[in-house]
Amino acid sequence: MYDPAELKNPISKISGTTPKLKETSHWYFPLGNYQERLKQFVDEHNTKFTWKENVLQYCKGWFHDGLNDRAVTRDLDWGIPVPLDDAKGKVLYVWFEAVLGYISATKELSKQQNNLELWKKYWQEDDTRYIAFIGKDNVVFHCIVFPAMLMAWNDGSDKAKYILPENVPANEFLNFEGKKFSKSRNWGIDVLDFLDMFQADSVRYSLCVNLPEDRDSDFKWAEFKARHNNELADILGNFINRTFTFVFKHFDGNVPALHALNAQDSEMLALLENYPKSVGG
């Protein structure tokens, strides 16, 4: 969310010329009016649900600098037109209407399923848990801008209120061979192309162990190959192969009936039962 007037020595990459500032009129959302409520919202939800540290630091950084009112219109020849008579030629800022698209999408689902009230279960029922899984560059929109928009609606309407996000677990960036993914520079690989060459489980495993939860991480083909061959095929594959070989050798290929458990067995089963909760937490 940059202010063009704050750019230093701006030059167009297309023409090489210096852009000129021109006067225009825009419609603003009074984001600054919601700073204290947003701080309280973040603090309360972090206390209840333990937000990720990187998300908290992003929010604190914005609060420290002070929230300014944000223009929600643009002078463009494409986009969603502003539905006002005196706003000819104006379109809505993409990140002002994009987050509202979450609500629009569930309304569209309601229409497709011939249940026009269905969307309200997602957005207006107290027992709904709204959790946004995003990248770090979208923290400001999901923790500050969108909640403020929902607060504004809830304050100014006598209709049903909208729920706010319970948690926003944002990850850092996953790079590709040392550089950022870029469609315009054709740097990366499409998921469908990936799956034409490799099994989905290999991709899932590699991404899970390399997830950029706390800092940027890097996808490298050499590491993917090593994880697939050494960890999945050799270690896990060998463990499974030895298990089946043992079962066929000693029990004719059938899993033997469960006998009385000793203390060590019970301890192991309790440990396994607890792992999903421990990993998922």
N, C-alpha and C positions, 0 to 999 in steps of 0.2 A: 504494500500500500504506500507507494511513493508519491510525493508531491513534486510535480514537474518543475516547479519554481525553485526547488532545492537542489536540482542537478547542477553539478559543476562542469562547466565547459562542454555542454552536450553537443554531439555531432551525429547526424543521421548516418547510419551504416549503409543506407541505400544510395543517398545522393552525395554524402560528404559535406553537406551544408549545415549551418547552425540553425536550429528551429527558433521561431519567434513566438513569444508569448502574446496571446490575443485575449481580449476581454470577451467573456461569454457569461451566460446565466445558467445556474444549475440548482437542482433541488437537493437539499441536505437532510441526512438523518442525524438527529441530535445525540450522537453517541456519547458525547461528553457528559450528558445528563445522567447516564447510567453507570458511571465509573464506580461509585461507592456500592451500589447494589450488585454490580458484577464482581467486585472484590469480595463482598459478603457471600455471593453465590459460589465462587470458586473455593473460598475458605471452608464453607459449610460442607460442600460436596467432597473436598479433600479429606475432611475429618471423618466423614461417613464411609467413603469408598476408597481412600488412599490413591489419589491421582499420581501419575508418573511424574518424577522430578523434572524431567525436561519440559513437560507441559506446564507445570507450575512456574518454572523459571521464565518461560515465554510470556505467560500472563503477567507475572510480576514486572517484567521488563516494560510491557505496554502500560501497565498502571503507573509505573515509576515515571515514565515520560509524559503521562497525562493523555487521556483519550480526547481526541478532537472530533468535532462534527465531521461527517464524511459525506462527500458528494455521491449521490446514488444515481446520477444521470450522466450521460456521455453524448458528445457530438459525433455521431457515427452514422454511416448510411446503412448499417446492418445492426440487428439486435431487436429486442422487444420494445416497441414504441411506448413511450410514457402516455398513459390514458388520460391526458388532460388537454383541454382545448388550447391552452396557451403554452403548450410544450411541443409544438411542431418541430420536427427534426431531431428531437431528443429521444434517446433510447435508455433503457435501464442498465446500470452498471452490472456486468455479468455476475459478480459475486454478491450483489444484492438480491438478484432473483434466483441465482443458482441454488442457494440453500433452501429457498422456498420450494424449489423443485422436489425436495424430499416429500413435502406435503402433497404437492400436485401429483406426484407419482402414485402415492397411496390412494388418492382420489380417483385417479385413472384406473387403478386396480379394482376399486369398488365398482366402477361402471362396468368393467369387463366381466365381473362376477355377479352383476345384477344385484348388488347389495350396497346401496348408496350410503349406508351408515357405517360400513366396514372401516373406512379410513379413521373414524373417530377412536377406534380401539388402539390405533397406533399413536395418536397424538393428543387425546383428550381424556384418557382414563388414568386414574391415579395409580393403578397397579402396573402400568406400562413402564418398562425400563428402556430408556433411549440411550444407547451407547454408540458413540461414533468412532470407528476405527479409521484413522487417517494418517497422512504424512505430516511431518513437522511444519511444512510450509502452509498448511491449512489450519493450524492451531488458532490463529487470530479470528478466523471466520467462524469456527465451531465453538470456541470458548468465549468469545467476546461479541462479535457482530450478530450472529444468529440468536444467541440468548437475549441480547438487547432488543432485537426485533420482536421476539416472542413476548418479552416483558412489556414492550410498548403496546402490543395487541391486547395482552391480558389487562393492562391498565385502562385502556380506552374503549373496551368493548363490554357490553353486558351479555355477550354470548359466551359459550363454553370456553374455558381457558385451555391454553396449550401447555403441555409438559416441557420441561427444560432437560437438556442432557444430564444424565446421571454421572457419566464418566466419558472422557475423551482420551483413550489410550493411543497417543500418536507415536509412531516410529520415526527414527531418523532416516536418512537416505540410503538406499541400496544403489551403489554404483556398478558399472560394468567395465571390467578390465581397466580400472583406474580412472575412468571418466564417467561423467553423468550420462544417463540414458538420454537420448535425443532422437525424436522422430525426424525432425527437420534435417539433422546431420546423418540420419540413417545409422545411428550408433546404438546397438542393442539387438535383441532378438524377440520376435513375436512369440507369444505363448503357444499359439497353434503350430507354428513352425517347430518350436521346441518339442511339442508332443508328437510330432511326426517322426522325430528321431529317437526320443527317449521315453521311458515309462513315466507316468505321472507321479508314482510314488518316489522315484529317484529325485524328481524335481522338488516335490514336497519336502522330502528329508533334507535336501541340500539347503533349501530356503529356511527351514525351521532352525537348523543349527547355525545358520549364518544371518539370522534375523537382526536387523539394525535397531535393537530396542533402546540402547543407551547412547550409541554413537554410530556414525556412518560406517557401513561395511561395504565389501566389494565382492561381486560375483566374478570368479575367474574360472575359465574352462579347465585349467589344470587342477584346481581344487575340486571342482565338480567331478572330474574323472577319478580323482583319488578317493573322494568320499564314496562314490558309487562302487568302485572296485575293492577298496581296502575295508571300508566300514560296513557297507551293505552286503556285497558279495562275499568277501572273505570272512569277516567277523560274524555278522548276523546269519549269513547263508551257511557258514560252517556250523554254527550253533544249531540251526534248524536241521541240517543234514545229519548231524550226530544224534540229535534227538530222535528223528525218524528211524535211523539205523538201529538205535538202541531198542526202540519199541518193536521193530520187526524181528530183531534178533532174539529178544527175550520174552516177548508177549504176543508173537504171531501177528503183529500189525495192529493189535487192539490195545486201547488205553486200559490198563488194569483198573479194577474196581478200587474205590477209595477205602483205605483201611483207617483204623483209629489214628488220630493225629497226636504227635507228641508236642512238647512245648516249642521245639524248634520249628516244626511245621506251622503251628499256629502263629508264631512270631513272623514267619515269612509271609504267610497269607495276609496278615494284618498290614505288613509293610507294603505289599502289592496293592491292597485295597486303598491305601492312603495316597499312593502315588498320583492318581488322576487329580485329586483335590490339591495336592502339594504343587504339582506342575501347573495346573490351571489357575492357582491362586496368584 
